[in-house]
Amino acid sequence: ALRNALGAVVALGVLLASPVALAQDEAKDPADVDLVILVVDVPAILARSKAAKVIQQQLETRRKSYQEQIAEKEEELKNAQLELEKQRTILSNEAFEERRKEFGEQLASVQRGVQQRKSVLERAFSESMNELRKAVVAVVAEISQEKGATLVLSNQQIVLVDTALDITEQVLTSLDERVPSATINMPDIPDDN
């Protein structure tokens, strides 16, 4: 059972995406350690915290802005395609092929811009949430130290637990006090894409 519990601690460390330091005292025999276990629901904390909600709001605002920019570019491309089709009968084959090639380059540029914006959003969200995870780990460590916990498990690893061991709400309250807001750092993307 202790081996499974230690496996869960490692899983919590992986879940939190930061190294988990296990204090090891060479002088103590594992049988002499009083086992005090706490449980935390990290995904719930990351979903419900004030800072996470602000991050989501900022992400959605930027996504809408990008969608508006892309819709404008798509409308321009649609109009350019219609104009190209109209000119097909009056242009020479060479001139038409040249314009068709220019249109293809414009289309590729817009597609690159869409991909670039998507990548920026994903990277910014990931970086912001990783910073928030670090704050969660710090709060969990603080609370576990206050409570004298020797083991903190992710509730995703547990089938049944006494609710008295669950510190999720306490971590959430402390996190909201410590990190009430967050800012997504997103670089500006040139309008030519």
C-alpha positions as CSV (number, residue, x, y, z in Angstrom):
1,A,0.0,0.0,0.0
2,L,2.9,2.4,0.8
3,R,4.4,1.6,-2.6
4,N,1.1,2.6,-4.3
5,A,1.0,5.8,-2.2
6,L,4.5,6.7,-3.2
7,G,3.5,6.1,-6.8
8,A,0.6,8.4,-6.4
9,V,2.9,11.1,-5.1
10,V,5.0,10.8,-8.2
11,A,1.8,11.0,-10.3
12,L,0.9,14.2,-8.5
13,G,4.3,15.6,-9.3
14,V,3.8,14.8,-13.0
15,L,0.2,16.1,-12.9
16,L,1.4,19.4,-11.4
17,A,4.1,19.6,-14.1
18,S,6.8,20.6,-11.6
19,P,9.4,18.6,-9.6
20,V,8.2,17.2,-6.3
21,A,10.8,17.2,-3.7
22,L,10.5,14.3,-1.3
23,A,12.2,15.0,2.0
24,Q,14.4,12.0,2.9
25,D,15.8,11.7,6.4
26,E,18.5,9.0,6.4
27,A,18.2,8.7,10.2
28,K,14.6,7.7,10.2
29,D,13.3,4.2,9.4
30,P,10.2,4.4,7.2
31,A,8.3,2.4,9.9
32,D,8.9,5.2,12.3
33,V,7.3,7.9,10.1
34,D,3.7,8.8,11.1
35,L,1.7,8.8,7.9
36,V,-0.5,11.9,7.5
37,I,-2.2,11.9,4.1
38,L,-4.0,14.8,2.4
39,V,-5.9,14.8,-0.9
40,V,-6.2,17.6,-3.5
41,D,-8.1,18.0,-6.8
42,V,-5.7,20.0,-8.9
43,P,-7.7,20.1,-12.1
44,A,-10.7,21.5,-10.2
45,I,-8.5,24.2,-8.6
46,L,-7.1,25.1,-12.0
47,A,-10.6,25.3,-13.5
48,R,-12.2,27.2,-10.6
49,S,-9.6,29.7,-9.5
50,K,-10.0,33.4,-10.1
51,A,-6.7,33.6,-12.0
52,A,-7.7,30.7,-14.3
53,K,-11.0,32.4,-15.1
54,V,-9.1,35.6,-15.9
55,I,-6.7,33.7,-18.1
56,Q,-9.7,32.0,-19.9
57,Q,-11.4,35.4,-20.4
58,Q,-8.2,37.0,-21.8
59,L,-7.7,34.0,-24.1
60,E,-11.3,34.2,-25.4
61,T,-11.0,38.0,-26.0
62,R,-7.8,37.5,-28.0
63,R,-9.4,34.5,-29.9
64,K,-12.4,36.7,-30.9
65,S,-10.0,39.4,-32.1
66,Y,-8.1,36.9,-34.2
67,Q,-11.3,35.4,-35.6
68,E,-12.4,38.9,-36.7
69,Q,-9.0,39.5,-38.4
70,I,-9.2,36.2,-40.1
71,A,-12.8,36.7,-41.2
72,E,-11.7,40.0,-42.8
73,K,-8.9,38.3,-44.7
74,E,-11.2,35.5,-45.8
75,E,-13.7,38.1,-47.2
76,E,-10.9,39.8,-49.0
77,L,-9.8,36.4,-50.5
78,K,-13.4,35.6,-51.5
79,N,-13.7,38.9,-53.3
80,A,-10.3,38.4,-54.9
81,Q,-11.3,34.9,-56.1
82,L,-14.6,36.2,-57.6
83,E,-12.7,39.0,-59.4
84,L,-10.2,36.5,-60.7
85,E,-13.0,34.3,-62.0
86,K,-14.5,37.3,-63.8
87,Q,-11.2,38.2,-65.4
88,R,-10.6,34.7,-66.6
89,T,-12.4,35.3,-69.9
90,I,-10.7,38.7,-70.6
91,L,-7.1,37.8,-69.6
92,S,-4.6,35.8,-71.6
93,N,-3.8,32.4,-70.2
94,E,-0.4,33.7,-69.1
95,A,-1.9,36.7,-67.3
96,F,-4.6,34.6,-65.7
97,E,-2.0,32.0,-64.5
98,E,0.1,34.9,-63.0
99,R,-3.0,36.2,-61.1
100,R,-4.0,32.7,-60.0
101,K,-0.5,32.2,-58.7
102,E,-0.7,35.6,-56.7
103,F,-4.0,34.5,-55.3
104,G,-2.5,31.2,-54.2
105,E,0.3,33.1,-52.4
106,Q,-2.3,35.3,-50.7
107,L,-4.2,32.2,-49.6
108,A,-1.1,30.5,-48.2
109,S,-0.2,33.7,-46.3
110,V,-3.6,33.8,-44.7
111,Q,-3.3,30.1,-43.8
112,R,0.1,30.7,-42.2
113,G,-1.4,33.6,-40.3
114,V,-4.2,31.4,-39.0
115,Q,-1.7,28.8,-37.9
116,Q,0.6,31.4,-36.3
117,R,-2.3,32.9,-34.3
118,K,-3.4,29.4,-33.1
119,S,0.1,28.6,-32.0
120,V,0.5,31.9,-30.1
121,L,-2.8,31.3,-28.3
122,E,-1.9,27.7,-27.4
123,R,1.6,28.7,-26.2
124,A,0.4,31.7,-24.2
125,F,-2.4,29.6,-22.5
126,S,0.0,26.8,-21.7
127,E,2.6,29.2,-20.2
128,S,0.0,31.0,-18.1
129,M,-1.4,27.8,-16.8
130,N,2.0,26.4,-16.0
131,E,2.7,29.5,-13.8
132,L,-0.6,29.0,-12.1
133,R,0.3,25.3,-11.5
134,K,3.5,26.4,-9.8
135,A,1.4,28.7,-7.5
136,V,-0.9,25.7,-6.7
137,V,2.2,23.5,-5.8
138,A,3.5,26.3,-3.5
139,V,0.1,26.6,-1.8
140,V,-0.3,22.8,-1.5
141,A,3.2,22.6,0.0
142,E,2.5,25.3,2.5
143,I,-0.8,23.8,3.6
144,S,0.7,20.3,3.8
145,Q,3.5,21.6,6.0
146,E,1.0,23.4,8.3
147,K,-1.0,20.2,8.6
148,G,2.1,18.0,9.1
149,A,1.3,15.9,6.0
150,T,3.8,13.3,4.9
151,L,1.9,12.5,1.7
152,V,-0.3,14.5,-0.6
153,L,-2.2,12.6,-3.2
154,S,-4.1,13.7,-6.3
155,N,-7.8,12.7,-5.9
156,Q,-7.7,11.4,-9.5
157,Q,-5.6,8.5,-8.1
158,I,-8.1,7.7,-5.3
159,V,-11.4,5.7,-5.4
160,L,-12.6,6.4,-1.9
161,V,-11.5,9.0,0.7
162,D,-12.7,10.7,3.8
163,T,-13.6,14.3,2.9
164,A,-11.8,15.5,6.0
165,L,-8.5,14.7,4.1
166,D,-9.4,16.8,1.1
167,I,-7.7,20.2,1.1
168,T,-9.0,21.3,-2.3
169,E,-11.2,24.1,-1.1
170,Q,-8.5,25.4,1.3
171,V,-6.0,25.4,-1.5
172,L,-8.5,27.2,-3.8
173,T,-9.2,29.9,-1.2
174,S,-5.5,30.5,-0.5
175,L,-4.6,30.5,-4.2
176,D,-7.4,33.1,-4.9
177,E,-6.0,35.3,-2.2
178,R,-2.4,34.9,-3.3
179,V,-3.1,35.0,-7.1
180,P,-6.4,36.8,-7.7
181,S,-5.6,37.6,-11.3
182,A,-3.2,36.7,-14.1
183,T,-2.2,38.2,-17.4
184,I,-1.6,36.2,-20.5
185,N,1.6,37.2,-22.3
186,M,0.9,37.1,-26.0
187,P,3.2,38.7,-28.6
188,D,1.6,40.9,-31.2
189,I,1.2,39.3,-34.6
190,P,1.9,41.5,-37.7
191,D,-1.2,42.3,-39.7
192,D,0.4,41.1,-42.9
193,N,-0.4,37.5,-42.1
